[in-house]
Amino acid sequence: MTTREGSLEAPKRHPIDWKNPDFYSEASLNQELERVFDICHGCRRCVNLCTAFPRLFDLIDESTTGELDGVDQNQFWEVVDRCYLCDMCFMTKCPYVPPHEWNIDFPHLMLRAKSVKYKRQGAGFRDKLLSSTDLMGTLATIPVVVQTVNAVNKAPAARKLMDSVLGIHADRKLPEYATRKFRPNAEPNPSFPVIDGTRTPGKVAIYATCYVNYNEPGIGHDLLKILAHNEIPTCLVEKEACCGMPKLELGDLDTVEKLKNKNIPPLLKLAREGYAILSAVPSCTLMYKQELPLLFPEDEAVQTVAAAMFDPFEYLVLRNQDKLLKTDFKKPLGTVAYHIPCHQRVQNIGKKTRDILQLIPETTINTVERCSGHDGTWGVKSEHFADSMKIGRPVFKQMAASDPDYISSDCAIAARHIEQGIGASKAQKLHPLTLLRMAYDSDSTHPSVDNPTPVTQSTPNEKYMTKITRDDLLTLEAYAKIRKDFRTQVMAHKKMRKIPLGENITLIFEDALTIRYQIQEMLYVERIFQDDEIMHELETYAPLIPDGHNWKATMLIEYPDPAVRAAKLAGLIGVEDKVWVKIAEHASVYAIADEDLERENSEKTSAVHFLRFELTPEMIQSLHRGAALSMGVDHSAYQASINTVDGNIRASLLKDLSAA
């Protein structure tokens, strides 16, 4: 019998037999690894996809025999650990995938190996932490905690410690956590009439995902606005947990099953009620469309949910084919460099995001269809960061080649990775859903972006500002254009308003510019454009702006080591009340702390506090006449002081005070 070379038939995925005891047999696994690796050795078509295949071929070529039999089986794990389950070898390169008789499914073999490894030895703290996205998001978005987490993730000293202790690379840009999560603040609109198409249900349920809920809620808000613009009734999935993809990539299939058991019942209810279920994160969509059905092939509920699950742009293209999508676009986007993420390509839906964005007039979409190299938590890890940047280099180059106005990917993590790889650029990183919402001009309640309010830094002769109004804020689009420059300006301004008190406490004195920056960032990240929500943010932040007779500061207590920080915070209860400023011969002024909410308990104080120093008219007059200014902390467990605050810092602080 002659073995057929390659296959012209469509790839077919077989169910994953993970309940079979033989699945976890290391002897059986090694036998299958040897079979598949030997075929890969003879083919080598996938050598340029990732670092797993080059490592396999190096091990073979450097062995004593030059063949697979010269490679120690223990070295197979070097290949397994380099695979991040992007599925591109299966989808685009391998000629021997099922239904070919050789039955090669390299990614699912790597999944089996990871599962065997996890069953044998579990996972380290870092990998458990990174794969527990729901838990991390819940803890990190607690008020006050979220500001601390975001600050720590940007602090060079803390990042170096995370690199050495946790194995999270110091140079990897990490996503921020949002102060306002998506699910509690989302406004679905169920009031529109249901108009089913021949290809699509006429009502939509949103599966938020961990990333949209905790990191970039604006993506979810933009999706809701797009659906509302098209008069499609929407709701949120009543209850949801992590889809399980991070645990799948870890090989923890038992936890995948537990998460499946939490998520499928509410999703099944919606599917049976005729909803299309949309997820704005390709990996989550893929989990429900492909991975869970392959893990639980006999579970009818899983199969029903899979049939109801859509990528957002897949759904919109089908609505357009049903003549039910509005194309009344008002704003061109210019040039968009668009990246198709691997986990969207694996869904076999085609280039649906590109197809929708190409409908927008005066818009050029340059599409890059190649793995960016980040893949979930893989590119965050210290041992893989360099490889992730190397794999992504061709993508970075292609994305930057057209000098785009925007860089975009359906995978927000890939987009951040690409932005980091490109470096300095005029291009703004925006999600495709945000671009589509902009094109619809759903932000029309804002003033025109043609004449945006200029963003300027205070000048020495400028009168102090005690209030920010609605007219002082830019639209989301206008802010996106100047965001990088504005951030650079504000960071330089903050340097003139930052005072270290010893090694572990820092005061950052707020003013209208720093607070305006915080408000603009909040509106931008969370895609807030409605006037009542904007006014809510203004009212929330207004108390942090000095009134002309006081200083207002954010106090940061910084200890990079988590264990040391916990112990120190326990010993620093009440420290926020012991921070003082002193003007010449006048009495010391102690801070009035945390007027908005209590930030300490009987066990510890918070790492972040908001302080107000109320000054008398006599103190202010003395300062304007040149009186000395000093600051300090006199807590029993922490004493530090600065005898003279001088130069640019003093000049900047004096601008907060009325000359009257």
C-alpha positions in Angstrom: 0.0 0.0 0.0 1.3 3.4 -1.0 1.2 6.1 1.7 -0.5 9.3 0.4 1.8 12.3 0.5 -0.1 15.2 2.1 -3.9 15.8 1.9 -6.2 18.0 -0.1 -9.1 17.5 2.2 -10.1 20.0 4.9 -8.5 19.5 8.3 -10.6 17.6 10.8 -10.2 17.7 14.6 -10.8 14.6 16.6 -12.3 14.7 20.1 -9.7 14.8 22.9 -9.9 11.5 24.8 -8.7 13.1 28.1 -11.0 10.9 30.3 -9.2 7.7 29.1 -6.5 6.7 31.7 -4.1 6.0 28.8 -4.2 9.8 28.0 -2.0 10.3 31.1 0.3 7.4 30.6 3.8 8.8 30.1 5.0 5.7 28.3 2.1 6.0 25.8 2.7 9.8 25.5 6.4 9.3 24.8 5.6 6.8 22.1 3.2 9.2 20.4 5.7 12.1 20.8 8.4 10.0 19.1 6.0 9.1 16.2 5.0 12.7 15.6 8.4 14.2 16.2 9.9 11.8 13.7 7.4 12.8 11.0 8.0 16.5 11.8 11.8 15.9 11.4 11.3 14.5 8.0 9.1 17.4 6.9 10.2 20.6 8.7 7.6 22.8 7.0 6.8 24.4 10.3 10.3 25.6 11.2 9.4 29.3 10.9 6.2 29.3 12.9 7.5 29.4 16.5 10.4 28.3 18.6 9.0 24.8 19.4 9.9 23.4 16.0 13.4 24.9 15.7 14.2 23.5 19.2 13.0 20.1 18.1 15.1 20.2 15.0 18.2 21.5 16.9 17.9 18.6 19.4 17.8 16.1 16.5 20.6 17.8 14.5 22.9 18.1 17.5 22.3 14.5 18.7 24.9 11.8 18.3 22.9 10.1 15.5 21.4 13.1 13.8 18.0 11.4 14.1 15.3 11.4 16.8 16.6 8.2 18.4 19.6 10.2 19.5 17.5 12.6 21.6 16.8 11.9 25.3 13.1 11.7 25.9 13.5 14.1 28.9 14.5 16.8 26.3 11.1 16.5 24.7 9.8 18.8 27.4 11.9 21.6 25.9 9.7 21.4 22.8 6.5 21.1 24.8 7.2 24.1 26.9 7.8 26.2 23.8 4.4 25.4 22.3 1.7 28.0 23.2 -1.1 26.2 21.3 -1.7 28.8 18.6 -2.8 26.0 16.3 -1.1 27.6 13.3 0.9 24.4 12.4 -2.4 22.4 12.3 -4.2 25.1 10.3 -1.7 26.4 7.8 1.4 24.2 7.4 1.0 20.5 8.3 0.1 18.3 5.3 -0.6 15.3 7.5 -3.5 16.5 9.7 -6.6 14.3 9.9 -8.2 12.9 7.8 -4.7 12.0 6.5 -3.8 8.5 7.8 -0.8 9.8 9.8 -3.3 11.8 11.9 -1.0 14.6 13.1 -2.5 17.1 15.5 0.7 18.7 16.9 -1.1 21.3 19.2 -3.4 18.7 20.8 -0.5 16.4 21.3 1.3 19.3 23.1 -1.9 19.8 25.1 -1.8 16.2 26.1 1.9 16.5 27.2 1.1 19.6 29.2 -1.8 17.8 30.9 0.4 14.8 31.8 3.0 17.2 33.2 0.4 19.1 35.2 -1.1 15.8 36.5 2.3 14.7 37.6 3.7 17.8 39.2 1.1 20.5 39.2 2.2 24.1 38.4 4.2 26.8 40.1 2.8 29.8 41.8 3.4 32.1 38.8 1.6 29.9 36.4 -1.3 29.3 38.7 -1.6 33.0 39.3 -1.4 34.0 35.6 -4.0 31.4 34.6 -6.4 32.5 37.4 -7.7 35.5 35.5 -11.0 35.8 37.3 -9.4 35.7 40.7 -6.7 38.2 39.7 -9.2 40.5 38.2 -11.6 40.4 41.2 -8.8 41.2 43.7 -7.0 43.7 41.5 -10.1 45.8 40.8 -11.0 46.5 44.4 -11.1 50.3 45.0 -7.7 51.6 46.0 -6.1 48.2 45.3 -6.5 48.8 41.6 -4.4 52.0 41.7 -1.8 50.3 43.7 -1.6 47.3 41.3 -1.3 49.5 38.3 1.4 51.6 40.0 3.4 48.6 41.0 3.1 47.1 37.4 4.8 50.3 36.1 7.4 50.7 38.8 10.9 49.6 37.6 12.0 48.4 41.0 8.8 46.3 41.4 9.1 44.9 37.9 12.7 43.8 38.5 11.5 42.0 41.7 8.6 40.4 39.8 11.1 39.2 37.2 13.5 37.6 39.7 10.9 36.2 42.1 7.9 35.4 39.9 9.4 35.1 36.5 7.3 37.8 34.9 9.6 39.7 32.6 10.5 43.2 33.6 10.2 44.6 30.1 6.8 43.2 29.3 4.1 45.9 29.2 1.3 44.6 31.3 -2.4 45.6 30.8 -3.8 47.9 33.4 -6.8 47.0 35.5 -9.9 49.2 35.2 -11.4 51.1 38.1 -14.9 50.5 36.7 -15.5 46.9 35.6 -17.6 46.2 32.5 -20.3 44.0 33.9 -21.5 46.3 36.7 -21.5 49.4 34.5 -22.7 47.9 31.2 -26.0 49.2 29.8 -27.5 46.6 27.5 -30.6 47.6 25.7 -33.3 44.9 25.4 -36.0 47.3 24.1 -35.5 47.0 20.3 -37.7 44.6 18.4 -36.2 41.3 17.5 -35.5 41.0 13.8 -34.1 37.6 12.9 -32.1 37.2 9.7 -31.8 34.0 7.7 -28.2 33.7 9.0 -28.4 35.4 12.4 -30.6 35.6 15.5 -32.0 39.0 16.0 -31.0 39.4 19.7 -27.6 39.2 21.3 -26.2 38.1 24.7 -22.8 39.4 25.6 -20.3 37.1 27.3 -18.0 39.7 28.8 -14.8 37.7 29.3 -12.3 38.3 32.1 -10.2 40.7 30.0 -13.0 43.0 28.9 -14.5 42.9 32.4 -11.4 43.7 34.3 -8.9 45.3 31.9 -10.5 47.0 29.0 -14.2 47.5 29.6 -14.3 50.0 26.8 -14.3 47.2 24.3 -17.5 45.8 25.8 -19.1 49.2 25.9 -18.2 49.8 22.3 -19.8 46.5 21.3 -23.0 47.4 23.0 -23.0 50.8 21.3 -22.5 49.2 17.9 -25.4 46.8 18.5 -27.6 49.6 19.8 -26.8 51.6 16.7 -28.1 48.7 14.6 -31.2 48.4 16.9 -30.3 44.9 18.1 -31.7 44.1 21.5 -28.9 43.0 24.0 -28.4 41.5 27.4 -25.5 40.3 29.4 -25.0 36.6 30.3 -26.5 36.4 33.8 -23.5 34.8 35.4 -20.1 34.0 34.0 -16.7 32.7 35.0 -13.4 32.4 33.1 -13.9 30.5 29.9 -11.0 28.1 30.9 -8.6 28.8 28.1 -5.7 29.8 30.5 -6.2 26.6 32.4 -6.3 24.6 29.2 -3.0 26.1 28.1 -1.6 25.1 31.5 -2.9 21.5 31.1 -5.3 21.7 34.0 -8.2 20.0 32.4 -10.0 19.2 35.7 -10.4 23.0 36.3 -11.5 23.5 32.7 -14.3 21.0 33.4 -15.3 22.9 36.6 -15.4 26.2 34.7 -17.4 24.6 32.0 -19.9 23.4 34.6 -20.3 27.0 35.8 -20.6 28.6 32.5 -22.6 26.3 30.3 -26.0 26.4 32.2 -26.6 30.2 31.8 -25.2 30.1 28.2 -27.4 27.1 27.3 -30.5 29.0 28.6 -29.7 31.9 26.3 -28.9 29.6 23.3 -32.3 27.9 23.7 -34.0 31.2 23.9 -32.6 32.1 20.5 -29.8 34.5 21.4 -26.6 34.9 19.5 -23.8 34.8 22.1 -21.0 37.2 21.4 -17.5 37.3 22.9 -15.1 40.0 22.1 -12.0 37.9 22.9 -11.0 35.4 20.2 -9.5 32.9 22.7 -12.8 32.8 24.7 -14.9 32.4 21.5 -12.6 29.6 20.4 -12.9 27.9 23.7 -16.7 27.6 23.4 -16.7 27.0 19.6 -13.9 24.3 19.4 -12.0 23.3 22.6 -15.0 22.5 24.9 -16.8 20.6 22.1 -13.7 18.5 21.6 -13.2 17.9 25.3 -16.8 17.1 25.9 -18.1 15.6 22.6 -21.0 13.8 24.2 -22.3 16.9 26.1 -25.3 18.2 24.1 -25.4 21.4 26.1 -21.8 22.2 25.1 -22.6 21.6 21.5 -25.7 23.8 21.6 -23.8 26.7 23.1 -21.0 26.2 20.5 -23.6 26.6 17.7 -24.9 29.9 19.3 -21.4 31.4 19.8 -20.2 34.1 17.4 -17.2 36.3 17.0 -18.6 39.9 16.9 -17.5 40.6 13.4 -18.6 37.2 12.2 -22.1 38.2 13.5 -21.9 41.6 11.9 -20.9 40.2 8.5 -23.8 37.8 8.6 -26.2 40.6 9.5 -24.8 42.6 6.6 -25.5 39.6 4.3 -29.0 39.5 5.7 -29.3 43.3 4.8 -29.8 44.1 8.4 -26.5 46.0 9.2 -26.4 49.8 9.0 -23.6 51.2 6.9 -24.3 54.9 7.7 -20.6 55.5 8.6 -19.8 59.2 9.2 -16.1 59.1 10.0 -13.3 57.8 7.9 -10.5 56.0 9.7 -7.6 56.7 7.4 -5.0 53.9 7.3 -5.5 50.9 9.7 -2.9 48.2 10.2 -5.0 45.3 11.2 -3.7 42.0 12.7 -5.7 38.8 12.6 -5.0 36.9 15.8 -4.3 33.1 15.7 -7.3 32.1 17.7 -9.6 33.9 15.4 -8.0 32.3 12.3 -8.5 28.9 13.9 -12.3 29.5 14.0 -12.3 29.3 10.2 -14.6 32.3 9.8 -12.5 34.2 7.3 -11.3 37.8 7.5 -14.6 39.1 8.9 -13.2 42.1 10.8 -11.4 43.3 7.7 -14.5 42.8 5.7 -16.6 45.1 8.0 -13.9 47.8 8.4 -13.5 47.9 4.6 -17.1 49.1 4.3 -16.0 52.4 5.9 -15.4 55.1 3.3 -11.9 56.6 3.0 -10.5 53.8 5.0 -7.6 51.6 4.0 -7.1 48.3 5.9 -3.7 46.7 5.6 -4.1 43.1 6.9 -1.3 41.1 8.6 -2.1 37.4 8.9 0.7 36.0 11.1 1.2 35.0 14.7 2.3 37.9 16.8 4.1 35.7 19.3 2.5 36.8 22.6 -0.3 34.2 23.1 -2.0 34.7 26.4 0.4 34.4 29.4 3.3 32.8 27.4 4.9 36.0 26.3 4.7 37.5 29.8 7.0 34.9 31.2 10.7 35.7 31.7 11.9 32.6 29.9 9.8 33.3 26.8 9.8 37.1 26.5 12.7 37.3 24.1 11.3 34.5 21.9 7.9 36.3 21.9 9.5 39.5 20.6 11.5 37.5 18.0 8.5 35.7 16.7 6.6 38.9 16.5 9.3 40.9 14.7 7.9 40.2 11.1 4.4 41.3 12.4 5.8 44.5 14.0 7.6 45.4 10.7 4.5 44.7 8.5 2.2 46.6 10.8 4.4 49.7 10.8 5.2 49.6 7.1 2.2 51.6 6.0 2.7 54.4 8.5 -0.8 53.8 9.8 -3.1 56.0 11.8 -4.2 53.1 13.9 -2.9 49.6 14.8 -5.6 47.1 15.7 -6.1 43.5 16.5 -9.2 41.5 17.7 -6.9 40.2 20.4 -6.2 43.2 22.7 -3.2 41.4 24.3 -1.6 40.9 20.8 -2.3 44.5 20.0 -0.4 45.7 23.1 2.4 43.3 22.2 2.6 44.7 18.7 2.5 48.3 20.0 5.5 47.5 22.2 7.3 45.8 19.4 6.8 48.8 17.0 7.9 51.3 19.5 7.5 55.1 19.0 4.8 55.7 16.4 2.1 58.2 15.5 -0.3 55.2 15.3 -3.0 54.8 18.0 -3.7 51.3 19.3 -7.5 50.8 19.2 -9.6 47.7 19.2 -11.5 47.0 15.9 -14.8 47.4 17.8 -13.7 50.8 18.9 -12.8 51.8 15.4 -16.2 50.6 14.1 -18.0 52.6 16.9 -16.0 55.7 15.9 -16.9 55.2 12.3 -20.6 55.1 13.2 -20.0 58.4 15.2 -21.7 57.0 18.2 -19.7 59.5 20.1 -21.7 62.4 18.6 -22.8 63.7 22.0 -19.3 65.1 22.4 -18.3 68.5 20.9 -16.8 68.4 17.5 -13.2 67.0 17.3 -12.3 69.6 14.6 -11.6 72.2 17.3 -10.8 70.3 20.4 -10.0 72.1 23.6 -6.2 72.4 23.6 -4.2 70.4 26.2 -1.7 72.7 27.8 0.6 72.6 30.8 0.2 75.4 33.3 2.5 78.3 32.9 4.2 80.3 35.7 1.8 83.3 35.2 -1.3 81.2 34.9 -3.9 81.6 37.6 -4.5 78.5 39.7 -7.4 76.4 38.5 -9.8 74.9 41.0 -12.4 73.3 38.7 -12.6 71.2 35.6 -15.7 71.6 33.5 -17.3 69.5 30.8 -15.9 71.9 28.2 -12.3 71.3 29.4 -12.5 67.6 28.2 -11.7 66.2 24.8 -13.8 63.8 22.9 -12.5 60.2 22.8 -11.3 60.6 19.3 -9.6 63.9 19.9 -7.9 62.5 23.0 -6.7 59.4 21.2 -4.8 61.6 18.7 -2.9 63.4 21.4 -2.8 60.8 24.1 0.9 59.8 23.9 2.1 63.5 23.8 -0.3 64.4 26.6 1.0 61.6 28.8 4.6 62.6 28.2 3.6 66.2 29.2 1.8 65.1 32.3 4.6 62.8 33.4 7.1 65.7 33.1 4.7 67.9 35.1 4.3 65.3 37.8 8.1 65.1 38.3 7.8 68.7 39.5 5.1 67.7 42.0 6.6 64.5 43.4 8.3 64.6 46.8 9.9 61.5 48.4 9.7 61.3 52.2 12.4 58.8 52.9 12.8 55.6 50.8 9.3 54.3 51.0 6.8 57.1 51.1 6.1 59.5 48.2 3.7 62.4 47.9 2.4 63.3 44.5 0.6 66.7 44.6 -2.4 66.8 42.4 -3.6 69.8 40.4 -6.1 70.5 37.6 -3.7 69.0 35.0 -3.0 65.7 36.8 -6.7 65.2 37.6 -7.7 66.2 34.1 -5.3 63.5 32.8 -6.9 60.9 35.1 -10.4 61.8 34.0 -9.4 61.7 30.3 -7.8 58.3 30.8 -10.9 57.0 32.6 -13.2 58.2 29.8 -10.8 56.8 27.1 -10.1 53.4 28.7 -13.8 52.7 29.6 -15.2 54.4 26.5 -17.4 56.7 28.5 -19.1 59.3 26.2 -22.6 59.9 27.7 -22.9 63.3 29.4 -24.4 61.9 32.7 -21.5 59.4 33.0 -18.9 62.1 32.2 -20.4 64.4 34.8 -20.2 61.6 37.3 -16.5 61.3 36.7 -16.1 65.0 37.0 -17.9 65.0 40.4 -15.8 62.0 41.5 -12.5 63.6 40.8 -13.4 67.2 41.6 -12.5 66.9 45.3 -8.9 66.1 44.4 -8.2 69.5 42.8 -6.7 72.1 45.2 -9.1 75.0 46.0 -6.6 77.8 46.2 -6.1 77.5 50.0 -4.9 74.0 50.3 -2.7 71.3 48.8 -4.0 67.9 47.8 -1.8 64.9 47.4 -1.8 61.2 46.7 0.4 59.4 49.2 2.1 56.1 48.1 3.7 53.7 50.5 6.1 51.6 48.4 7.8 48.3 49.4 8.6 46.2 46.3 8.6 42.8 48.2 5.0 41.7 48.9 5.8 40.0 52.2 7.8 43.0 53.4 5.0 45.4 52.3 2.4 43.4 54.2 4.4 43.5 57.4 5.2 47.2 57.0 1.6 48.2 56.3 0.6 46.4 59.5 3.0 48.5 61.4 2.1 51.8 59.7 -1.5 52.2 60.8 -2.3 55.9 61.1 0.7 57.0 59.2 -1.5 59.1 56.8 -2.5 61.3 59.8 1.2 61.9 60.7 2.2 63.6 57.4 2.9 67.3 57.8 3.9 70.5 56.0 5.4 73.5 57.7 5.8 77.1 56.5 8.6 79.0 58.3 7.5 79.9 61.8 3.9 78.8 61.4 2.7 75.7 63.2 2.9 72.4 61.3 -0.1 71.4 59.3 -1.1 67.8 59.5 -2.9 66.0 56.6 -6.6 65.4 56.6 -6.7 62.0 55.1 -9.1 59.9 53.1 -12.2 62.0 53.2 -13.9 60.0 50.5 -13.6 56.6 52.2 -11.7 54.7 55.0 -8.5 53.1 53.7 -7.3 51.3 56.7 -8.6 48.7 59.2 -7.5 47.3 62.5 -4.9 45.1 60.8 -3.1 47.3 58.3 -3.2 50.6 56.5 -3.5 51.0 52.8 -0.6 51.6 50.4 -2.5 54.6 48.9 -4.0 57.5 50.7 -5.4 60.9 49.6 -4.4 63.9 51.7 -5.5 67.5 52.1 -3.3 70.1 53.7 -5.4 73.1 54.7 -3.4 76.4 54.9 -4.3 79.7 56.6 -4.2 83.0 54.6 -1.2 83.9 56.7 0.7 80.8 55.7 -0.1 81.4 52.0 1.0 85.0 52.2 4.3 83.9 53.9 4.9 81.4 51.1 4.4 84.0 48.4 6.9 86.2 50.2 9.5 83.5 50.1 9.0 81.7 53.5 10.7 78.3 53.8 8.7 75.2 53.2 9.4 71.8 54.7 7.6 68.5 54.9 7.8 65.2 56.7 6.3 62.2 58.5 6.6 61.6 62.2 4.9 58.2 62.7 6.4 56.0 65.4 7.4 53.4 62.8 8.5 55.8 60.1 10.2 59.2 60.4 11.5 61.2 57.5 11.6 64.9 56.5 12.7 67.4 53.9 14.1 70.6 55.4 13.6 72.7 52.4 11.3 72.3 49.4 12.8 74.5 46.8 13.2 75.2 43.1 10.7 74.0 40.5 8.8 71.9 42.9 8.1 74.8 45.2 7.2 77.0 42.2 4.8 74.4 41.0 3.1 74.0 44.4 2.8 77.8 44.9 0.6 77.9 41.7 -2.0 75.9 43.6 -2.4 78.8 46.1 -4.3 82.1 45.7 -2.2 85.2 46.0 -5.0 86.9 47.9 
